[in-house]
Amino acid sequence: MSANKPLVWLPACHRNLDLSDPGGYTVLADRYAAAVCELGLQPVLFPMAGAGDVPELLPLVDGVLLTGSPSNVEATHFGASALETDLLDPRRDRLTMALVRAAVGTGTPLFGVCRGLQEMNVALGGSLYQQVHAEPEHLDHREPQDVDLEAQFAERHEVILAPGSAFADWAGGTRARVNSLHGQGIKRLGTGMVAEALAPDGLVEGVRVATAQAFAYGVQWHPEWRHNHIPFYRRTLQAFADACREHCRQRLGPCR
C-alpha cells in the first residue's frame, strides 16, 4: 500500500491584474507553496471556494496554511471602518473567517502567517490595529521600500517568547530575531488565543489557539522565507508539517 502525501489548503488571494478582464485572477505567492513542498506536503487550491464550501472541502485536507498578502483584513469584520488606503480582498476574507473557525473546531492543523495571523485573530473575535505605525506606543513594523527582497525580508527585530512555549522550543530559547513586513497588527486577542511571542514594543507577534483540538498557531513574521537557512523558521514549519502528517494518518492511514 503506497503512503499518502498530506494535503495543505492554501487559500488564494484575488486580484484585478488585467483591467480589461473584470473577472480578476486567483493568485498565490510561490514561496508559500514551495515551502509546503519542501516539507514533503502537497499544497492545494480551491480557487472559487466560499464560506459555504468549507464543510465539504475541509475534510479532504490535512492542514490549512493562511498566507501573507499585500491586502488587509477588512476592518468591518472587527467593528471599524476601512481606510481609504486599504487594499482589500473581500472574497478571501469571507472564506478565511469561516475556514479558521472550522479548522479550530474540527482539529485540522492550522498555521497563519502575517495576514493569516490577523485572519485567525479576527475570525475568533479579536480586533486589529489598522496602522500599527500610527500608534504612538508602537514601532513601524513595515518593510523598507525601494530595496530588494533580501533586504525587505531581513531579520528586523527581536521577539520575546513565552518560557515553556512551543515557540521557545522551536527557537531554542526565549528570544529570537524575525523579519517584519506588516502594517496591521493584533489589538485585542480573539477568544481562546494566547500570546506567546511579543515584539519589543509589546505587539503580539505569535499566538497559540488554546481551545483548538490540534496544532493552531499564528505568527506575524514570515517563516517561509529562507526557512532552510534559519533554524527557528525551519522548526516552526516542521512542527506544522508533523501535525499535518498525523492528521493524514488519522484520515487515510499511512502517510509520507
SVG drawing of the C-alpha trace seen along z (x, -y; Angstrom):
<svg xmlns="http://www.w3.org/2000/svg" viewBox="-23 -59 44 61">
<polyline fill="none" stroke="black" stroke-width="0.4" points="0.0,0.0 1.5,-3.3 1.7,-6.1 -0.4,-9.3 1.1,-12.7 -0.6,-15.2 -2.6,-17.9 -2.4,-21.5 -5.1,-24.0 -3.6,-27.5 -6.5,-30.0 -5.7,-32.2 -5.9,-35.9 -7.8,-37.7 -6.6,-40.5 -7.7,-42.5 -4.4,-42.2 -5.9,-42.9 -8.2,-45.9 -9.8,-44.5 -10.8,-41.3 -13.4,-42.2 -13.3,-38.6 -9.9,-39.0 -7.3,-36.5 -6.7,-33.9 -3.1,-34.3 -0.7,-32.7 2.9,-33.6 5.1,-30.8 7.2,-30.9 4.4,-29.5 3.7,-26.6 7.4,-26.0 7.9,-25.8 5.0,-23.3 6.5,-21.1 9.9,-21.3 8.3,-20.0 7.1,-16.9 3.5,-18.1 1.2,-18.8 -0.3,-22.3 -3.8,-22.5 -6.0,-25.4 -9.8,-25.6 -9.9,-28.8 -13.6,-29.5 -14.3,-28.2 -16.5,-30.3 -17.5,-30.0 -20.4,-27.6 -17.9,-25.2 -15.8,-24.8 -17.7,-21.9 -17.4,-19.9 -13.7,-20.7 -12.0,-20.9 -12.4,-17.1 -10.3,-16.5 -7.2,-18.1 -4.7,-17.6 -3.9,-21.2 -4.6,-24.9 -1.8,-27.4 -3.1,-31.0 -0.5,-33.0 0.5,-36.6 -0.7,-39.1 -0.5,-42.7 -4.2,-43.1 -5.6,-43.9 -8.4,-42.2 -11.3,-44.5 -12.0,-46.5 -15.7,-45.9 -15.0,-42.4 -13.9,-43.8 -16.3,-46.7 -14.2,-49.5 -14.3,-51.3 -11.9,-50.5 -9.3,-53.2 -9.2,-54.8 -5.6,-53.4 -6.6,-49.8 -6.1,-47.2 -8.9,-44.8 -9.8,-41.2 -13.4,-40.6 -13.6,-37.1 -10.6,-35.9 -12.0,-37.5 -15.3,-35.7 -13.6,-32.3 -10.9,-32.6 -13.3,-33.8 -15.3,-30.6 -12.2,-28.4 -10.4,-29.4 -13.4,-28.6 -13.9,-25.3 -10.3,-24.2 -10.2,-25.0 -13.5,-23.2 -12.6,-20.1 -9.0,-19.6 -7.5,-20.4 -3.9,-21.7 -3.9,-25.5 -1.0,-27.9 -1.3,-31.6 1.5,-33.8 1.3,-37.6 -2.2,-38.3 -3.0,-34.7 -2.4,-35.5 -4.6,-38.6 -7.3,-36.5 -7.2,-34.0 -7.5,-36.7 -10.4,-38.4 -12.2,-35.1 -12.1,-34.3 -13.5,-37.6 -10.4,-39.8 -9.5,-43.2 -6.6,-44.8 -4.7,-48.0 -5.2,-49.2 -1.9,-51.0 0.5,-49.9 3.0,-52.6 0.4,-55.3 0.1,-54.1 2.3,-56.2 3.4,-53.2 4.4,-51.0 7.2,-50.7 6.9,-50.9 6.7,-47.3 6.5,-47.8 9.3,-46.6 11.6,-49.2 10.7,-50.3 12.8,-50.5 15.1,-47.7 15.4,-44.1 13.6,-41.2 16.6,-40.1 16.6,-43.4 12.8,-43.5 12.8,-40.0 15.9,-40.5 15.6,-39.9 14.5,-43.3 13.7,-43.0 13.6,-40.6 10.7,-38.7 10.3,-37.7 9.0,-34.1 7.0,-32.7 9.1,-30.3 8.0,-26.7 6.1,-27.5 6.4,-25.7 7.9,-29.0 10.7,-28.8 11.3,-25.2 11.5,-26.0 13.8,-28.9 16.0,-27.1 15.4,-29.9 13.1,-32.8 14.4,-35.3 14.8,-35.2 15.1,-37.7 12.5,-37.8 11.6,-39.7 8.8,-42.3 6.6,-43.2 3.2,-44.3 1.0,-47.4 -1.8,-45.8 -1.3,-44.0 -3.2,-42.5 -5.0,-44.9 -7.4,-42.7 -6.8,-38.9 -9.6,-36.6 -11.3,-34.1 -9.1,-31.2 -5.9,-32.8 -2.8,-33.0 0.0,-35.5 3.3,-33.6 5.6,-35.9 5.9,-39.7 7.8,-42.4 9.9,-44.8 7.1,-47.3 4.7,-44.7 2.8,-44.0 1.6,-40.4 3.5,-38.5 3.0,-34.9 -0.1,-33.1 -1.5,-29.7 -5.2,-28.8 -5.6,-27.1 -9.1,-25.9 -8.0,-24.1 -8.0,-20.3 -4.8,-20.2 -1.9,-22.4 -3.2,-26.0 -0.5,-28.7 0.0,-32.0 3.0,-34.3 3.3,-37.9 6.7,-37.2 7.4,-35.2 9.0,-31.8 8.6,-30.6 11.4,-33.0 14.7,-31.1 13.4,-28.6 16.1,-26.1 18.7,-28.6 17.1,-29.8 16.6,-27.1 13.8,-28.9 11.8,-29.2 12.5,-25.6 11.5,-24.1 8.3,-26.1 7.3,-24.9 8.4,-21.4 6.1,-21.3 3.2,-22.3 4.2,-19.6 4.3,-16.9 0.8,-17.9 -0.4,-17.6 1.2,-14.1 -0.5,-13.0 -3.9,-14.3 -3.2,-12.4 -2.6,-9.2 -5.8,-9.5 -7.7,-10.4 -6.2,-7.9 -3.7,-5.6 0.0,-5.6 1.3,-9.0 4.7,-10.1"/>
</svg>
